[in-house]
Amino acid sequence: MISVLNFLQQQEDRSAAFYNRFITKLYPISISRRISRDQADEFSRQTGDPKNYLGSGFNGDVFRVHPGKEDFTEGRRLVLKVHRGNEARANKNKFQEVEKLKLLNELIRHHGQKAFGVSQIGLAAFSQPGGNSCILTTLVPGHNPDPNLNPFTKSALHDLIEKIAILDQGTPELGRFMHYDLSNKNINITHKKAGIFDWEYLSTIRLDHSMKSAEQGVNHSHCNVSDTFASMPSNIRNFELRSLHYYLCTQSEKDPKSAREFFKMYLQEKANYHQAMVKHYQKIKIRPPEDLEVDRSIYMANIKKMIESESSHAFLLKGTNGKTPLDIQKAELIKLELCYYTWITSPHCMDGEYNGKQVGETYDRGRRFFGDQLEKAVKSRDRDRQCYYKNCLEVLDTLDPFLNSGIPDNQKPARETGLTGPVQPDLLKRLYYRDTP
């Protein structure tokens, strides 16, 4: 069976004379929703109307299009992305996003369309006469989250964290579905709902593959390090360092009290995320994959450990009467800041600027705090906190080569570079405080 990439690449390689003789070449992405070539031609025509222009990204221009009388999307609005080809800034592969949207169908098929909500779905891809490559998808309603213009409601945040949990649960065959760009620009929210879009960098990673990599001393999680299994990247961490950090910095600059309340609300939703992951790993424990890349005993031991870790995180974040304990609030902020620093010091961040001294001080502060809290938990026989703070130290161990001790090939760590860079907002000072009686 011919692949999506090969099919569309063949269309791209045709001569201009070929396109002048034949109508638009069409490839369906969605199995349940089909469009005709006439509809594809009509969508292409609508991109000529300036009123339909929505904006531009690194790799293409986006337009709102209308299905007309034949509404095959059950009332959902549509967008058409026209790829810039060789003029794309970040990804010149015109059809990579098509493959990713096709891959996304596997997640939707496993969890159901209802669970996926209003997030973006791929419908079709086609090459226009003249060679332009287009992708037709559903439009995610709402606007980007912004504490001043479009703040998160409790319902919208809850809906978003549920979607992120689904991505991290993934499917038994393919594993976790990593978005890798959960910035506020790729999330839309309404008063009650949240949707994710721009799946161009979507990839999958299986848990047993991460276990095998950990055995070999290889760690692919980088700044996206999971709270409970440091060798595995997580979407919840990606959301924190790409969206939550910006949101809290912006909000706390003008209204620290509201930022504190929002952070507390987020930690309650994160508790729900960890509880969802407990249920997910319990299912895996009962029915593990057959084609494991590691020994079954190692796999099951890691699953048991992860269930314990996820349970401890859920319990501590939920707290008593829905109030996260102050030491856990502080720990979560330290991890957030350090993962964010790891992101902005990486070559993947195009405009990251940082201060090496600030990075080093935050790392040292985190190492001391996690160590002290673990010692207290051991003395008080608090098993949940022992598990939690061991996980926190594992996160720091994963970030250490990038921030503190240096990585191979003599590349200096972040704390020794960028000494004249700008100092980032100190969220720990802005948000961590003692509750008054």
C-alpha positions in Angstrom: 0.0 0.0 0.0 1.4 3.4 -1.0 2.3 5.7 1.9 0.8 9.1 2.3 4.2 10.7 1.9 5.0 8.9 -1.3 1.6 9.5 -2.7 1.7 13.2 -2.2 5.3 13.5 -3.2 4.4 12.0 -6.5 1.8 14.7 -6.9 4.5 17.3 -6.2 6.9 15.9 -8.7 4.4 16.2 -11.6 4.9 18.8 -14.3 2.9 22.0 -14.5 1.3 20.7 -17.7 0.0 17.8 -15.8 -1.8 20.0 -13.3 -3.3 22.1 -16.0 -4.9 19.0 -17.5 -6.3 17.4 -14.3 -8.3 18.6 -11.3 -6.9 18.7 -7.7 -5.3 15.5 -6.4 -6.8 14.4 -3.1 -5.8 12.2 -0.3 -8.1 11.5 2.6 -6.7 11.6 6.2 -9.9 10.9 8.1 -11.6 7.5 7.6 -15.0 8.6 8.8 -15.2 12.0 7.0 -14.6 12.1 3.2 -14.6 15.1 0.9 -14.9 15.3 -2.9 -12.4 16.8 -5.4 -15.0 19.5 -6.1 -15.1 20.4 -2.5 -11.3 20.5 -2.3 -11.3 22.9 -5.3 -13.9 25.1 -3.6 -11.8 25.3 -0.4 -8.8 26.3 -2.5 -10.8 29.1 -4.1 -11.9 30.4 -0.7 -8.2 31.1 0.2 -8.3 34.0 -2.2 -10.7 35.9 0.0 -8.8 38.1 2.5 -11.6 37.8 5.0 -10.8 34.1 5.3 -7.2 34.6 6.3 -6.5 33.6 9.9 -2.7 33.9 10.2 0.7 32.5 9.4 3.0 30.1 11.2 6.6 29.0 10.6 5.7 26.7 7.8 2.4 27.9 6.2 -0.6 30.2 6.0 -3.9 29.3 7.5 -7.4 30.2 6.1 -10.9 29.7 7.4 -13.0 27.7 4.8 -16.7 26.8 4.6 -18.1 23.4 3.6 -21.3 25.0 2.2 -24.5 22.9 2.0 -22.7 19.6 2.4 -21.8 19.8 6.1 -19.8 16.6 6.6 -18.1 17.8 9.8 -21.2 17.7 12.1 -21.2 21.4 12.6 -17.4 21.9 13.2 -15.7 24.7 11.3 -12.8 24.1 9.0 -9.4 25.5 8.3 -7.0 25.1 5.3 -3.3 25.3 5.8 -1.3 26.1 2.7 2.3 25.0 3.1 5.1 27.4 2.1 7.3 24.7 0.7 11.0 25.8 0.5 10.1 29.1 2.1 9.0 27.3 5.3 11.1 28.5 8.3 11.1 25.4 10.5 10.1 22.4 8.4 10.4 22.2 4.7 8.9 18.7 4.5 5.5 19.6 3.0 3.8 16.4 4.0 5.1 15.7 7.5 2.0 17.1 9.1 -0.2 14.9 6.9 1.6 11.8 8.3 1.2 13.1 11.9 -2.5 13.8 11.5 -2.9 10.3 10.1 -1.0 8.9 13.1 -3.3 10.9 15.4 -6.3 8.9 14.1 -4.9 5.9 16.0 -5.2 7.8 19.3 -8.7 8.9 18.4 -9.7 5.4 17.4 -8.5 4.0 20.7 -10.0 6.6 23.1 -13.0 7.7 21.0 -13.8 11.0 19.4 -15.8 12.2 22.4 -12.7 11.9 24.6 -10.7 13.9 22.2 -13.2 16.7 22.2 -12.8 19.8 20.1 -9.1 19.3 19.3 -7.9 19.5 15.8 -8.6 16.5 13.4 -7.2 16.0 10.0 -9.6 15.5 7.1 -7.8 15.6 3.8 -4.6 16.7 2.1 -4.3 17.7 -1.6 -2.0 19.3 -4.1 -3.6 22.2 -6.0 -3.1 22.8 -9.7 0.3 24.6 -9.7 1.7 22.5 -6.9 0.6 24.1 -3.6 0.2 21.6 -0.9 -2.8 22.0 1.4 -4.1 20.3 4.6 -7.8 20.5 5.5 -8.6 20.2 9.3 -11.2 21.1 11.8 -11.0 24.5 13.4 -10.5 24.5 17.2 -13.0 27.0 18.7 -12.0 29.8 21.0 -8.7 31.7 21.4 -5.3 31.2 22.9 -5.2 31.2 26.7 -4.1 34.6 28.1 -4.5 35.7 31.7 -5.5 39.2 30.6 -7.5 38.6 27.4 -8.7 35.0 27.6 -8.1 33.5 31.0 -8.5 29.9 31.9 -11.8 28.9 33.6 -11.8 25.9 35.8 -13.8 24.0 33.2 -11.5 24.8 30.4 -8.4 23.9 32.4 -10.0 20.6 33.5 -10.8 19.8 29.9 -7.3 20.6 28.7 -5.6 18.4 31.4 -7.9 15.5 30.4 -6.7 15.8 26.8 -3.1 15.9 28.0 -3.7 12.7 30.1 -5.1 11.0 27.0 -1.9 11.9 25.0 0.3 10.5 27.8 -1.8 7.3 28.0 -1.5 6.8 24.3 -2.3 3.4 22.8 -1.0 -0.1 23.7 0.6 -0.5 20.3 2.3 2.9 19.9 2.7 4.1 23.4 2.7 7.8 24.4 1.8 10.5 21.9 4.1 13.4 22.4 3.0 16.7 21.0 6.3 18.5 21.9 4.9 22.0 21.3 2.0 22.6 23.8 2.6 26.3 23.8 -0.3 28.7 24.3 -0.2 29.4 20.6 -1.3 25.8 19.9 -4.1 25.7 22.4 -7.5 27.3 22.1 -10.0 27.7 25.0 -13.6 28.7 25.4 -15.4 29.2 28.7 -15.9 25.4 29.1 -13.7 23.6 26.5 -10.1 23.4 25.4 -8.6 22.1 22.2 -5.1 21.3 21.0 -3.9 21.8 17.4 -0.7 21.9 15.2 0.4 18.3 15.4 3.4 18.8 13.0 5.9 17.4 15.5 3.8 14.6 16.9 5.7 11.4 17.7 5.1 8.2 19.7 7.3 6.5 22.3 6.6 3.3 24.1 7.2 2.8 27.8 9.4 -0.3 27.3 11.5 1.6 24.8 12.2 4.3 27.4 13.0 1.5 29.9 15.5 0.0 27.5 17.1 3.4 26.9 17.4 4.0 30.6 19.2 0.6 31.0 21.7 1.8 28.3 22.2 5.1 30.0 20.3 7.1 27.3 17.7 9.6 28.3 15.5 11.2 25.6 13.2 13.2 27.9 15.4 16.4 28.2 13.3 19.3 29.5 10.1 17.3 29.1 11.1 14.9 31.9 8.2 13.0 33.5 7.5 13.5 37.2 7.3 9.8 37.9 9.7 8.1 35.4 12.5 10.4 34.4 13.5 8.5 31.3 10.1 9.1 29.7 9.0 12.5 28.3 5.5 13.7 29.2 3.0 16.1 27.7 2.1 17.5 31.1 5.6 18.8 31.6 5.7 20.1 28.0 2.6 22.1 28.8 4.1 23.4 32.0 7.3 24.7 30.4 5.8 26.0 27.1 2.5 27.4 28.4 2.1 27.5 32.2 5.3 29.3 32.9 4.4 32.1 30.5 0.9 32.3 31.8 2.0 32.5 35.5 4.7 35.1 34.7 2.3 37.3 32.8 -0.5 37.0 35.4 1.8 37.4 38.5 3.3 40.6 37.1 0.1 42.5 37.5 -1.9 40.3 39.9 0.1 37.9 42.1 -2.9 36.9 44.2 -4.8 35.7 41.1 -1.7 33.9 39.9 -1.4 32.1 43.2 -5.1 31.0 43.0 -4.7 29.8 39.5 -1.6 27.9 40.3 -3.5 26.2 43.2 -6.3 25.3 40.8 -3.8 23.9 38.3 -2.2 21.7 41.0 -5.7 20.2 41.7 -6.1 19.4 38.0 -2.6 17.9 38.0 -3.7 15.6 40.8 -6.5 14.4 38.6 -3.9 13.8 35.8 -1.8 11.6 38.1 -4.9 9.7 39.2 -5.8 9.1 35.6 -2.3 7.7 35.0 -2.7 5.4 38.0 -5.7 3.8 36.3 -3.8 3.6 33.0 -0.8 1.8 34.5 -3.1 -0.5 36.4 -4.6 -1.6 33.1 -1.2 -2.1 31.6 -0.2 -4.2 34.6 -3.1 -6.6 34.0 -2.4 -6.8 30.2 1.1 -5.8 29.2 2.2 -5.7 25.6 3.5 -9.0 24.2 6.4 -7.6 22.1 8.4 -6.0 25.0 11.9 -4.6 24.3 12.9 -5.4 27.9 12.7 -8.4 30.1 9.1 -8.8 31.4 10.2 -8.9 35.1 12.0 -5.5 34.6 8.9 -4.1 32.8 6.5 -5.2 35.6 8.8 -3.9 38.4 8.9 -0.5 36.7 5.1 -0.5 36.2 4.6 -1.2 39.9 7.0 1.6 40.9 5.2 4.0 38.5 1.8 3.2 40.0 3.2 3.9 43.5 4.7 7.2 42.3 1.6 8.3 40.4 -0.5 7.5 43.5 1.8 9.5 45.8 1.8 12.5 43.5 -2.0 12.4 43.1 -2.5 12.1 46.9 -0.1 14.9 47.8 -1.2 17.3 45.1 -4.8 16.8 46.1 -4.0 17.5 49.7 -6.5 17.9 52.5 -9.9 19.4 51.5 -8.5 20.2 48.1 -5.5 22.3 49.3 -2.1 21.3 48.1 0.5 21.4 51.0 2.9 24.3 50.9 6.0 22.2 50.5 4.5 20.5 47.5 3.6 23.8 46.0 7.1 25.0 46.4 8.5 21.7 44.9 6.3 22.0 41.8 7.4 25.6 41.2 11.1 24.6 41.5 10.6 21.8 38.9 8.7 24.1 36.6 11.4 26.8 36.7 14.3 24.3 36.2 12.5 22.5 33.3 11.8 25.9 31.7 15.5 26.9 32.0 16.5 23.6 30.4 14.1 24.5 27.5 15.4 28.0 26.9 19.0 26.9 27.1 18.5 24.3 24.4 19.1 24.7 20.7 15.4 23.9 20.1 14.4 27.3 21.6 14.9 29.9 18.9 14.7 32.9 21.1 15.8 31.7 24.5 17.8 34.0 26.6 18.9 33.2 30.2 21.2 34.2 33.0 23.7 31.5 34.0 24.0 32.6 37.6 20.2 32.5 38.0 20.1 29.0 36.5 22.8 27.7 38.9 21.2 29.3 42.0 17.8 27.8 41.2 19.3 24.4 40.6 21.3 24.5 43.9 18.2 25.7 45.8 16.1 22.8 44.3 18.8 20.2 45.2 19.0 21.4 48.8 15.2 21.7 49.3 14.4 18.2 47.8 17.2 16.6 49.9 16.0 18.3 53.1 12.4 17.3 52.5 13.3 13.7 51.7 15.3 13.5 55.0 12.3 14.9 56.9 10.0 12.4 55.2 12.3 9.5 56.1 12.4 10.6 59.8 8.6 11.0 59.9 8.0 7.8 57.9 5.9 9.6 55.4 6.1 7.1 52.5 4.2 9.3 50.0 6.7 12.2 50.5 9.6 9.8 50.4 8.4 8.6 47.0 7.6 12.2 45.8 10.9 13.7 46.7 12.9 10.8 45.4 11.1 11.5 42.1 12.0 15.2 42.4 15.7 14.3 42.7 15.4 12.0 39.7 14.1 14.9 37.7 17.1 17.0 38.8 19.5 14.2 37.9 18.0 14.2 34.4 18.3 18.0 34.1 21.8 18.1 35.7 23.9 17.6 32.5 22.2 20.5 30.8 22.1 22.9 33.7 24.8 22.0 36.2 27.6 19.6 35.3 27.9 19.8 31.5 27.1 17.4 28.7 29.5 15.3 26.5 31.7 16.9 23.8 32.9 19.5 26.2 29.8 21.7 26.0 29.5 23.9 29.0 26.5 23.7 31.3 23.9 26.5 31.4 25.1 27.8 34.8 28.5 28.6 33.3 27.2 30.3 30.2 24.8 33.2 29.5 26.1 35.1 32.5 25.1 38.4 31.0 21.7 37.2 29.9 18.4 38.6 31.2 17.1 37.4 34.6 13.8 35.5 34.3 10.9 36.3 36.6 11.3 34.4 39.9 8.0 32.5 40.2 9.1 31.0 43.5 9.2 34.5 45.1 6.0 35.7 43.4 3.8 32.7 44.2 5.2 30.8 47.1 3.9 32.2 50.4 2.6 31.2 53.8 -1.2 31.0 54.1 -2.6 33.2 56.8 -5.0 31.7 59.3 
